[in-house]
Amino acid sequence: MEVIVVTYCASGEASSSKIRVRPLPGQGFDGWNVECSKAMRESAPVGQHFVLWVKPTRRKDGKEYLYSNHRQPWRPISPEEARRHVHGG
């Protein structure tokens, strides 16, 4: 499935990645993490929005997250295009 995601700094989070990715609110995945390509995360400044194909999945501990294979294509988009895509306007 296609979702709109945004990169952010992971300060204070239990993660080895300095730059992380989360879905924009309003897509049914609020509060979920996204596991995806390091190349994508580091390809643009923090705060960049992307269109990304993901699969909802669950860790052994039951925590849900979105997974995108590192070979999966991704496309950077503007914040305005991201809002239009999520909110349909």
N, CA, C and O atoms as a MOPAC input file, in Angstrom:
PM7 MOZYME 1SCF
protein

 N      0.84100 1    -1.16900 1     0.00000 1
 C      0.00000 1     0.00000 1     0.00000 1
 C      0.88800 1     1.23300 1     0.00000 1
 O      2.01400 1     1.20400 1     0.49600 1
 N      0.37700 1     2.29500 1    -0.55100 1
 C      1.11800 1     3.54800 1    -0.64200 1
 C      0.76200 1     4.45400 1     0.52900 1
 O     -0.41600 1     4.65400 1     0.82300 1
 N      1.78000 1     5.00600 1     1.20400 1
 C      1.56300 1     5.97200 1     2.27700 1
 C      2.50600 1     7.14700 1     2.08200 1
 O      3.51300 1     7.05900 1     1.37900 1
 N      2.14900 1     8.23900 1     2.72100 1
 C      3.00900 1     9.42400 1     2.72200 1
 C      3.73100 1     9.44200 1     4.05900 1
 O      3.10800 1     9.35700 1     5.11800 1
 N      5.05700 1     9.55300 1     3.99600 1
 C      5.87700 1     9.54400 1     5.19500 1
 C      6.73900 1    10.80000 1     5.24100 1
 O      6.88000 1    11.51400 1     4.24800 1
 N      7.31200 1    11.05200 1     6.41800 1
 C      8.19800 1    12.19800 1     6.59500 1
 C      9.37000 1    11.76600 1     7.47500 1
 O      9.20100 1    10.96100 1     8.39100 1
 N     10.54900 1    12.29900 1     7.19500 1
 C     11.71400 1    11.99000 1     8.02100 1
 C     11.76900 1    12.93600 1     9.21400 1
 O     11.27700 1    14.06300 1     9.15400 1
 N     12.38600 1    12.45100 1    10.31600 1
 C     12.54600 1    13.27200 1    11.51200 1
 C     13.77300 1    12.81200 1    12.28400 1
 O     14.24600 1    11.69400 1    12.08300 1
 N     14.29500 1    13.66200 1    13.16600 1
 C     15.43300 1    13.31600 1    14.01700 1
 C     14.95600 1    12.43400 1    15.15600 1
 O     13.92700 1    12.71000 1    15.77300 1
 N     15.69100 1    11.38600 1    15.43100 1
 C     15.29200 1    10.40500 1    16.43500 1
 C     15.91300 1    10.67800 1    17.79700 1
 O     16.21900 1     9.73300 1    18.52400 1
 N     16.10600 1    11.91700 1    18.15800 1
 C     16.71800 1    12.21300 1    19.45500 1
 C     15.81800 1    11.73900 1    20.59100 1
 O     14.61400 1    11.99700 1    20.59900 1
 N     16.42400 1    11.04100 1    21.54800 1
 C     15.67900 1    10.55200 1    22.69700 1
 C     14.92500 1     9.26000 1    22.46000 1
 O     14.24600 1     8.77900 1    23.36800 1
 N     15.01900 1     8.68400 1    21.28100 1
 C     14.33200 1     7.42600 1    20.98300 1
 C     15.31800 1     6.26800 1    21.03300 1
 O     16.51400 1     6.44800 1    20.80300 1
 N     14.81800 1     5.10800 1    21.32700 1
 C     15.64600 1     3.90000 1    21.35300 1
 C     15.83900 1     3.39900 1    19.92700 1
 O     15.15900 1     2.47300 1    19.48700 1
 N     16.76700 1     4.01500 1    19.21500 1
 C     17.02300 1     3.63700 1    17.83000 1
 C     18.47900 1     3.90700 1    17.50200 1
 O     19.06500 1     4.87500 1    17.98800 1
 N     19.05700 1     3.05200 1    16.68000 1
 C     20.43200 1     3.28400 1    16.23600 1
 C     20.46600 1     4.26400 1    15.06400 1
 O     21.53300 1     4.76400 1    14.70800 1
 N     19.31400 1     4.54000 1    14.46300 1
 C     19.23000 1     5.47800 1    13.34200 1
 C     19.01900 1     6.90100 1    13.85600 1
 O     18.15800 1     7.14600 1    14.70200 1
 N     19.80600 1     7.82200 1    13.34200 1
 C     19.63600 1     9.22800 1    13.72500 1
 C     18.43000 1     9.84900 1    13.02800 1
 O     17.77200 1    10.73600 1    13.57200 1
 N     18.15300 1     9.37700 1    11.83400 1
 C     17.00600 1     9.86400 1    11.06500 1
 C     16.00800 1     8.72500 1    10.93100 1
 O     16.34300 1     7.63600 1    10.46400 1
 N     14.78100 1     8.99500 1    11.34800 1
 C     13.72400 1     7.99000 1    11.28500 1
 C     12.60600 1     8.48600 1    10.38200 1
 O     12.63300 1     9.61500 1     9.89200 1
 N     11.63200 1     7.62600 1    10.17500 1
 C     10.53000 1     7.92500 1     9.26100 1
 C      9.22900 1     7.55300 1     9.94800 1
 O      9.14100 1     6.52700 1    10.62300 1
 N      8.20700 1     8.40600 1     9.76700 1
 C      6.87400 1     8.09300 1    10.28900 1
 C      5.84100 1     8.48200 1     9.23900 1
 O      6.07000 1     9.38200 1     8.43200 1
 N      4.70200 1     7.79400 1     9.25900 1
 C      3.62800 1     8.16700 1     8.32900 1
 C      2.98500 1     9.47000 1     8.78100 1
 O      2.91600 1     9.74700 1     9.97900 1
 N      2.51800 1    10.26300 1     7.83800 1
 C      1.77000 1    11.46900 1     8.19800 1
 C      0.45700 1    11.05200 1     8.85400 1
 O     -0.11800 1    10.02600 1     8.48900 1
 N     -0.01600 1    11.83100 1     9.80800 1
 C     -1.30700 1    11.52600 1    10.45400 1
 C     -2.44400 1    11.51400 1     9.43700 1
 O     -2.37600 1    12.16700 1     8.39500 1
 N     -3.47800 1    10.76600 1     9.76000 1
 C     -4.67600 1    10.73500 1     8.92400 1
 C     -4.70600 1     9.59800 1     7.92900 1
 O     -5.60800 1     9.52800 1     7.09500 1
 N     -3.71900 1     8.69000 1     8.00400 1
 C     -3.68000 1     7.56100 1     7.07200 1
 C     -3.96800 1     6.22700 1     7.76700 1
 O     -3.90600 1     5.16700 1     7.14500 1
 N     -4.28300 1     6.29500 1     9.06500 1
 C     -4.59100 1     5.08700 1     9.81200 1
 C     -3.40300 1     4.44900 1    10.50500 1
 O     -3.51500 1     3.34700 1    11.04100 1
 N     -2.25400 1     5.13600 1    10.50000 1
 C     -1.05500 1     4.56700 1    11.10900 1
 C     -0.39900 1     5.54900 1    12.08100 1
 O      0.82300 1     5.54600 1    12.23500 1
 N     -1.19300 1     6.37400 1    12.72700 1
 C     -0.66000 1     7.36400 1    13.67300 1
 C      0.11600 1     6.65000 1    14.78100 1
 O     -0.37800 1     5.69000 1    15.37100 1
 N      1.32600 1     7.12200 1    15.05800 1
 C      2.15900 1     6.55500 1    16.10700 1
 C      2.97700 1     5.34500 1    15.69000 1
 O      3.74800 1     4.82400 1    16.49600 1
 N      2.83400 1     4.88600 1    14.46300 1
 C      3.59600 1     3.73300 1    13.99100 1
 C      4.98400 1     4.17600 1    13.53500 1
 O      5.17300 1     5.32300 1    13.13000 1
 N      5.94300 1     3.27400 1    13.60300 1
 C      7.26400 1     3.49200 1    13.03000 1
 C      7.27800 1     2.91800 1    11.62100 1
 O      6.41800 1     2.11900 1    11.25100 1
 N      8.27100 1     3.33900 1    10.84000 1
 C      8.45000 1     2.82800 1     9.48400 1
 C      9.87600 1     2.30500 1     9.36400 1
 O     10.83600 1     3.02400 1     9.64100 1
 N     10.00300 1     1.06000 1     8.95500 1
 C     11.31700 1     0.48600 1     8.66100 1
 C     11.50400 1     0.57800 1     7.15800 1
 O     10.72000 1     0.02000 1     6.39000 1
 N     12.56700 1     1.29800 1     6.73300 1
 C     12.75300 1     1.51500 1     5.30200 1
 C     14.22600 1     1.76800 1     4.99000 1
 O     15.09400 1     1.64700 1     5.85300 1
 N     14.47500 1     2.11700 1     3.75500 1
 C     15.81300 1     2.31000 1     3.22600 1
 C     16.58300 1     3.44100 1     3.91400 1
 O     16.08400 1     4.56000 1     4.04000 1
 N     17.79400 1     3.13300 1     4.35100 1
 C     18.67700 1     4.15300 1     4.91400 1
 C     19.02700 1     5.18300 1     3.83600 1
 O     19.14300 1     6.37500 1     4.12300 1
 N     19.19200 1     4.72100 1     2.60600 1
 C     19.49200 1     5.63100 1     1.49700 1
 C     18.38200 1     6.66600 1     1.32600 1
 O     18.66000 1     7.83800 1     1.07500 1
 N     17.12700 1     6.23800 1     1.46100 1
 C     16.00800 1     7.17400 1     1.36100 1
 C     16.07000 1     8.19000 1     2.49600 1
 O     15.94800 1     9.39300 1     2.26600 1
 N     16.26000 1     7.70100 1     3.73000 1
 C     16.28300 1     8.57900 1     4.89600 1
 C     17.38400 1     9.63100 1     4.79000 1
 O     17.21400 1    10.76000 1     5.25100 1
 N     18.50200 1     9.26400 1     4.18900 1
 C     19.64500 1    10.17200 1     4.11800 1
 C     19.73700 1    10.93500 1     2.79900 1
 O     20.69200 1    11.68200 1     2.58500 1
 N     18.76200 1    10.75600 1     1.91800 1
 C     18.82100 1    11.37500 1     0.58600 1
 C     18.41100 1    12.84600 1     0.56900 1
 O     18.65700 1    13.54300 1    -0.41500 1
 N     17.80000 1    13.31500 1     1.62700 1
 C     17.26400 1    14.68100 1     1.64000 1
 C     17.30200 1    15.20100 1     3.07300 1
 O     17.50700 1    14.42900 1     4.00900 1
 N     17.10600 1    16.50800 1     3.24800 1
 C     17.09600 1    17.06200 1     4.61200 1
 C     15.96900 1    16.48200 1     5.46300 1
 O     14.93200 1    16.07300 1     4.94100 1
 N     16.18100 1    16.45100 1     6.77200 1
 C     15.15000 1    16.01400 1     7.70900 1
 C     13.89900 1    16.85600 1     7.48800 1
 O     13.98400 1    18.07100 1     7.31000 1
 N     12.75000 1    16.21100 1     7.49900 1
 C     11.48300 1    16.89500 1     7.22900 1
 C     10.97100 1    16.65400 1     5.82400 1
 O      9.87900 1    17.10400 1     5.47600 1
 N     11.75400 1    15.94200 1     5.00300 1
 C     11.33500 1    15.64000 1     3.62900 1
 C     10.19000 1    14.64300 1     3.64300 1
 O     10.20000 1    13.69000 1     4.42100 1
 N      9.21000 1    14.85800 1     2.79200 1
 C      8.08200 1    13.94600 1     2.61900 1
 C      8.37100 1    13.01400 1     1.44400 1
 O      9.01200 1    13.40500 1     0.46900 1
 N      7.88900 1    11.77600 1     1.55400 1
 C      8.06600 1    10.78600 1     0.50100 1
 C      6.77300 1    10.00300 1     0.30900 1
 O      5.98200 1     9.83700 1     1.23700 1
 N      6.58000 1     9.52500 1    -0.92000 1
 C      5.57700 1     8.50400 1    -1.20900 1
 C      6.33100 1     7.18700 1    -1.10700 1
 O      7.37200 1     7.00500 1    -1.73800 1
 N      5.79400 1     6.26900 1    -0.30500 1
 C      6.50600 1     5.02400 1    -0.03500 1
 C      5.52000 1     3.85200 1    -0.00800 1
 O      4.44200 1     3.95700 1     0.57700 1
 N      5.88800 1     2.75600 1    -0.63100 1
 C      5.07500 1     1.53300 1    -0.57500 1
 C      5.48300 1     0.74600 1     0.65200 1
 O      6.66600 1     0.46700 1     0.84900 1
 N      4.51700 1     0.38600 1     1.47600 1
 C      4.78000 1    -0.29600 1     2.74600 1
 C      3.83100 1    -1.46800 1     2.94200 1
 O      2.82600 1    -1.61700 1     2.24600 1
 N      4.19100 1    -2.29100 1     3.91500 1
 C      3.34900 1    -3.41300 1     4.33100 1
 C      3.19500 1    -3.32000 1     5.84700 1
 O      4.19800 1    -3.32700 1     6.56100 1
 N      1.97000 1    -3.23400 1     6.35400 1
 C      1.79200 1    -3.28300 1     7.80900 1
 C      2.24100 1    -4.64700 1     8.32700 1
 O      1.92400 1    -5.68200 1     7.74100 1
 N      2.97400 1    -4.63400 1     9.42000 1
 C      3.45700 1    -5.88700 1    10.00700 1
 C      3.55500 1    -5.74700 1    11.51800 1
 O      3.27600 1    -4.68200 1    12.06800 1
 N      3.94400 1    -6.80400 1    12.17400 1
 C      3.96400 1    -6.81900 1    13.64000 1
 C      5.23400 1    -7.53200 1    14.11000 1
 O      5.60600 1    -8.58000 1    13.58200 1
 N      5.88100 1    -6.94800 1    15.10200 1
 C      7.06600 1    -7.57500 1    15.70800 1
 C      6.62800 1    -8.72300 1    16.61500 1
 O      5.44400 1    -8.87800 1    16.91600 1
 N      7.59000 1    -9.51400 1    17.03700 1
 C      7.28600 1   -10.64000 1    17.92700 1
 C      6.67500 1   -10.18000 1    19.23500 1
 O      5.89800 1   -10.90900 1    19.85200 1
 N      7.02700 1    -8.94800 1    19.67100 1
 C      6.46500 1    -8.42300 1    20.92800 1
 C      5.06500 1    -7.83300 1    20.73500 1
 O      4.47000 1    -7.33100 1    21.68800 1
 N      4.54000 1    -7.88900 1    19.51300 1
 C      3.19300 1    -7.40900 1    19.23000 1
 C      3.11900 1    -5.98900 1    18.70300 1
 O      2.05000 1    -5.55400 1    18.27500 1
 N      4.24000 1    -5.24200 1    18.72100 1
 C      4.23400 1    -3.85300 1    18.25200 1
 C      4.08500 1    -3.81400 1    16.73400 1
 O      4.80900 1    -4.49200 1    16.00500 1
 N      3.12500 1    -3.00100 1    16.27000 1
 C      2.88300 1    -2.86900 1    14.82800 1
 C      3.78500 1    -1.78200 1    14.24200 1
 O      4.10600 1    -0.79300 1    14.90000 1
 N      4.18300 1    -1.99400 1    12.99200 1
 C      4.98800 1    -1.00500 1    12.26900 1
 C      4.77300 1    -1.20600 1    10.77600 1
 O      4.18300 1    -2.19700 1    10.34600 1
 N      5.25900 1    -0.25400 1     9.99800 1
 C      5.18500 1    -0.34600 1     8.54500 1
 C      6.55800 1    -0.73400 1     8.01600 1
 O      7.57400 1    -0.18400 1     8.44200 1
 N      6.58400 1    -1.67600 1     7.09300 1
 C      7.83800 1    -2.15900 1     6.52800 1
 C      7.88400 1    -1.86900 1     5.03900 1
 O      6.92400 1    -2.12500 1     4.31200 1
 N      9.02400 1    -1.32700 1     4.59000 1
 C      9.26900 1    -1.13500 1     3.17400 1
 C     10.64600 1    -1.70400 1     2.86400 1
 O     11.64200 1    -1.27500 1     3.44600 1
 N     10.70700 1    -2.66100 1     1.95900 1
 C     11.97600 1    -3.25600 1     1.56700 1
 C     12.91100 1    -2.15200 1     1.07500 1
 O     12.46800 1    -1.21300 1     0.41400 1
 N     14.19200 1    -2.26000 1     1.39200 1
 C     15.15000 1    -1.21500 1     1.01000 1
 C     15.27700 1    -1.05300 1    -0.50600 1
 O     15.76900 1    -0.02700 1    -0.97500 1
 N     14.84300 1    -2.04300 1    -1.26800 1
 C     14.86900 1    -1.93500 1    -2.73700 1
 C     13.57800 1    -1.33600 1    -3.30100 1
 O     13.49000 1    -1.04600 1    -4.49400 1
 N     12.59200 1    -1.15700 1    -2.44200 1
 C     11.29400 1    -0.62100 1    -2.87400 1
 C     11.47200 1     0.82500 1    -3.35600 1
 O     12.15700 1     1.60700 1    -2.69600 1
 N     10.86800 1     1.19300 1    -4.49400 1
 C     10.98200 1     2.57400 1    -4.96900 1
 C     10.31300 1     3.56800 1    -4.01600 1
 O      9.34400 1     3.23300 1    -3.33600 1
 N     10.83700 1     4.77800 1    -3.97800 1
 C     10.27500 1     5.86100 1    -3.17400 1
 C     10.41300 1     7.13900 1    -3.97900 1
 O     11.25000 1     7.24300 1    -4.87600 1
 N      9.56800 1     8.11600 1    -3.63900 1
 C      9.56800 1     9.36800 1    -4.40600 1
 C      9.40400 1    10.54200 1    -3.44600 1
 O      8.43700 1    10.58400 1    -2.68400 1
 N     10.34500 1    11.50600 1    -3.47200 1
 C     10.17600 1    12.69400 1    -2.64000 1
 C      9.05000 1    13.56800 1    -3.18500 1
 O      8.87100 1    13.67600 1    -4.39800 1
 N      8.29500 1    14.19100 1    -2.28400 1
 C      7.21900 1    15.09800 1    -2.67300 1
 C      7.25100 1    16.32500 1    -1.77000 1
 O      7.87200 1    16.31400 1    -0.70700 1
 N      6.57700 1    17.37400 1    -2.20600 1
 C      6.50500 1    18.60800 1    -1.42400 1
 C      5.51700 1    18.44200 1    -0.27200 1
 O      4.65000 1    17.56900 1    -0.32500 1
 N      5.63600 1    19.26800 1     0.76800 1
 C      4.65300 1    19.22300 1     1.85900 1
 C      3.22200 1    19.46500 1     1.35700 1
 O      2.27700 1    18.86400 1     1.86700 1
 N      3.06600 1    20.33800 1     0.36700 1
 C      1.73300 1    20.61900 1    -0.17900 1
 C      1.16100 1    19.38700 1    -0.87100 1
 O     -0.01000 1    19.05500 1    -0.68600 1
 N      1.98300 1    18.71100 1    -1.66600 1
 C      1.52600 1    17.49200 1    -2.33600 1
 C      1.19900 1    16.41100 1    -1.30600 1
 O      0.24100 1    15.65900 1    -1.48300 1
 N      1.97600 1    16.32800 1    -0.24400 1
 C      1.71400 1    15.36200 1     0.82500 1
 C      0.36400 1    15.61300 1     1.46100 1
 O     -0.41700 1    14.68000 1     1.64700 1
 N      0.07400 1    16.86500 1     1.79600 1
 C     -1.21800 1    17.21100 1     2.39700 1
 C     -2.38900 1    16.88600 1     1.46300 1
 O     -3.40500 1    16.34500 1     1.89800 1
 N     -2.24000 1    17.21700 1     0.19100 1
 C     -3.29600 1    16.91300 1    -0.78500 1
 C     -3.53100 1    15.41100 1    -0.86800 1
 O     -4.67400 1    14.95900 1    -0.94300 1
 N     -2.46500 1    14.64900 1    -0.85500 1
 C     -2.58100 1    13.19400 1    -0.95800 1
 C     -3.28600 1    12.61300 1     0.26300 1
 O     -4.15000 1    11.74800 1     0.12600 1
 N     -2.92600 1    13.07900 1     1.44300 1
 C     -3.51000 1    12.54200 1     2.68500 1
 C     -4.93200 1    13.02700 1     2.90100 1
 O     -5.80400 1    12.25400 1     3.29800 1
 N     -5.16900 1    14.32100 1     2.63800 1
 C     -6.46900 1    14.91800 1     2.95700 1
 C     -7.39200 1    15.07100 1     1.74400 1
 O     -8.52300 1    15.54100 1     1.86800 1
 N     -6.89000 1    14.66500 1     0.56800 1
 C     -7.73100 1    14.68300 1    -0.61800 1
 C     -8.11800 1    16.06900 1    -1.11500 1
 O     -9.13700 1    16.21600 1    -1.79000 1
 N     -7.33900 1    17.07100 1    -0.80000 1
 C     -7.70300 1    18.42300 1    -1.23900 1
 C     -6.66000 1    19.21600 1    -1.77400 1
 O     -6.89200 1    20.36100 1    -2.16200 1

